[in-house]
Amino acid sequence: MNTLKVRSLVLGEGIPAICIPNVGKTREEIISLTKKYMDMPMNLMEWRADWFEDVENIEKVTEVLAEVRKALGDTPLLFTFRTKREGGVSELDTKSYVSLNKAVAALGLADLIDVEIFTGDAVVTDLISAIHNCNTKVVASNHDFHKTPAKSELIYRLRKMQDMGADIPKIAVMPRSRKDVLTLLAATEEMASNYADRPIITMSMSGMGSISRIACEAFGSCLTFGSGDKASAPGQIHAQELHSLLKSIHQAL
């Protein structure tokens, strides 16, 4: 597996990176949280723009992005608009979703942009190409808040993201049993060991799946999401506690 460098952060080696999602609703809240998170053990911040009350106004999105970028300094920024079908809080039609992500890429203020892989192959291919043309990295993603698919299906989805040119494939699934958590971990290990030529991100959600958020280094996931003031998905552990747990596991490996 190759590593990926984003600013000064190297993904795919050593202790997994901690990403804190910023789910502020207003410009003021988003900027305030960004500054607050800079004092936490954060390697990367995700701006969950689907929480932003003015996300459909690209001018206001641009203004917030510029302020977030300034506040983050050299800390990398992941821009994400999560659609409702994959666990987001607001919705855009496909055309608007593509336009938003292309506009953000053109600004050059985000280091990575999230692209939901099942938006449609032609749409995703075009969007990934447009983002790459702006010298921005792509995190291809898929979220299942209802179940954990079979191991073979999880690996298929991760390989599809890789084949379509994503810089980092990412998958998050909901466990209904402890065996489901093992399925996600087994798929992660097999993907990382046998197929991945770039860093991957995987997680099993909810409290039941929280072990996947701290055992990621042992199974091959390069990054884990830790909560700041508020979690963006079930099962996230506070970044401060997560930092200590990841460090302890790294020392034991």
Secondary structure, DSSP 8 states (H G I E B T S, - for coil): ---EEETTEEETSSS-EEEEEE--SSHHHHHHHHHHHTTSS-SEEEEEGGG-TTTT-HHHHHHHHHHHHHHHTTS-EEEE---GGGT-SS---HHHHHHHHHHHHHHT--SEEEEEGGG-HHHHHHHHHHHHHTT-EEEEEEEESS----HHHHHHHHHHHHHTT-SEEEEEE--SSHHHHHHHHHHHHHIIIII-SS-BEEEE-TTTTTHHHHSHHHHTB-EEEEESSS-SSTT-EEHHHHHHHHHHHHHH-
